[in-house]
Amino acid sequence: MNRSSLCFSLTGATIAENLKDIEKYHCYCDLYELRADCLESLSISALTSFPTKVKKPVILAVRRAVDGGHFKGSENERCGILRRSLASGYRYVDLDEDFQDQKTEQAALAGGVTIIRSFYDFSGVPAYLDRRLSNIKRNPGEVIKAAVMVQNTQELLKLVEQALELKAQDGWGNRIILGMGPMGFATRVLSTLLGSSITYSSAPGRQAAPGHVDPQTLVDLYRFPLIDEDTRIFGVIGNPVIHSESPGLHNRGFSLRAIDDAVYIPFQVDNLGAFFQLAEVLDIRGVSVTIPHKQGVIPFLSSRDKDVEAAGACNTIVWGDGLRRGYNTDIAGFMAPLKESMGGAIPAGFRAAVIGAGGAARAVVYALRKEGVEVLILNRTVARAKELAALFDCSYGSLREQERIADFSDLIVQTTSVGMNREDPEYDPIPGYSFKGSEIIYDIIYIPRLTPLLKRAAQSGCRVINGWEMLTAQAAIQFKLFTGQDLPGQAN
Ligand code: NAP
């Protein structure tokens, strides 16, 4: 079966920098693209000697600013550089769709250099991508390439449909179709499935195009070499979602369980209707659902478990037998580490303060009430605390009333986003509460593992539980729903 090649775009300011990057990533990629426009000095001798210094095929590209590159010279200069360099061992040359210099093209063809005829659209996905692609091809044997910025989920759907249509019409072949930006990320991982002969990557911090990840991430995290037409696609939908830890958890789980026909991808989604169409087109088998879609997905489900009904939020969807089944694994995921820390059961008369009244608090409050725990909800916006309290028969108040926590302090659950990605003490949402040392403090934030609140609680002798424990516990239930197997334990 045909597979996409993994290209490493070299965007270093010097050849030495590029060679250093190659040393680090060479075992993950099949070919290189030398982005000569990124070099601070364009010496012809450096360009002509480059292919002999590396052991893999090289694409030569001198990209203009209009195509997302850095070349600042005249078109004559650019053509001169290309003409004088490309016969020195380059396998491909990247020429833009409006490239006019016949002599350069002839030099490429005479030297056996394959032309990649490319167009870039940073404004969105063109309506008739197929026509545009067939119009840009000038010589037989050229590879045609479209790199287009995916602005929304509807555009991702359009791009995927067009790529699959072209593949069905013309078969696997000399074609590269890639979606730029976080919304287009799936097209980079699924390039084999979409019929693209090359996918691109670049070094961290020196991205050659929006949405690139480094080659090691594509191989080790996103299982790029294993993906083909039989791969089962899973993922996480959210907005934003590119920094989610779920792809790491699930893809590592697939590897540890030797499940070679599955991949888990982040889908940044701004339109659920379009996503559910995309899910049919790509035959997606299951997704995790995160902020802000946990409530929005519910009308799209064929069935929902009792936890989805009760919490009014769904964080897992599994496709099968023509149905979309919705589950909420946050509830059991929240409860698992809590019960474990308490020896398996929650004693009668247990009282808890829940800080926050957002989507996650809803699952937490429902889980606690199901166990008979008396709950006080404190939130910055009191109306939200009141609404949640009314649903589950709890006490409520303002986050300013922190003295009230003392009466509910067997357990304090922190569910706001205060302290997320923060280490400094001012990101403690309840600075007015002094720990006795007997409380259990559970912060559901998972980055950092030790939030300012948990640090203070641990220093006071409290038992602490972090959000990573909840995340992995809920992911384990999802993994079982997705694959029927247990998620192997993973390091904190
Ligand atoms: P959400 O629905 O947007 O709710 C955010 C909550 O934080 C609301 O109660 C909000 O109060 C409060 N808040 C935000 N900024 C605040 C501030 N500056 N001061 C005081 N309160 C503030 O979000 P969510 O879905 O509940 O998620 C909340 C957190 O839980 C996130 O950090 C998320 O990563 C984490 N989480 C973790 C897991 C896990 O598995 N470990 C699962 C789900 C969520 P208002 O109502 O006043 O705006």
Residues whose N, C-alpha, C, O or C-beta is under 5 A from the ligand:
A	BS01	NAP	I291 G356 A357 G358 G359 A360 A361 N379 R380 T381 R384 T415 T416 S417 V418 M420 I444 I445 Y446 G467 W468 M470 L471
